[in-house]
Amino acid sequence: MAVRNSTAAVIDGSAIVLSSLCLIHCLALPIITAALPVAGVWAEAEWVHRLFVLLAVPFALLALASKHVGYLTGSLIVFGISILAAGAFVEALHDYEVALTVAGASLLAAGHGLRWLNTYNAPH
């Protein structure tokens, strides 16, 4: 069982870090942009947001395939990745991209965090 828990820890830990990076990109980069104009190129680059979403999808799928995914955990992960993808890939939602990214990354991190807790609190 230690291997499964170790794998779960890596999956969920990586997913939480990725969600955190997504939030940092979304919330801190505009502030950095004001101080460093070169950072503005990264703040406005659509490919960066899309790359984060594409990196998050495999972690979400691996987490959903786990036996430690309940209804709440699975819902948080599915809604989180869906909201992130909508913000990154649906052009009509471009004006709401920051709000969608913050909401999606937060839900996704919460889902992975809950899965992490369920994995380590599950009977061995």
Number of C-alpha atoms within 10 A of each C-alpha: 7 9 8 11 15 13 11 21 19 14 18 26 17 16 25 22 12 20 28 17 15 24 19 13 20 19 16 13 18 18 13 15 16 11 11 11 12 11 15 16 10 16 20 14 10 13 12 15 23 16 12 18 26 15 13 22 18 13 21 21 14 12 23 20 11 14 10 20 20 15 8 12 22 23 16 21 29 19 17 26 27 17 22 32 22 20 26 25 16 11 11 10 13 14 10 13 22 18 15 21 27 23 19 28 28 22 23 32 25 18 29 30 18 20 26 23 14 16 21 15 10 10 7 8
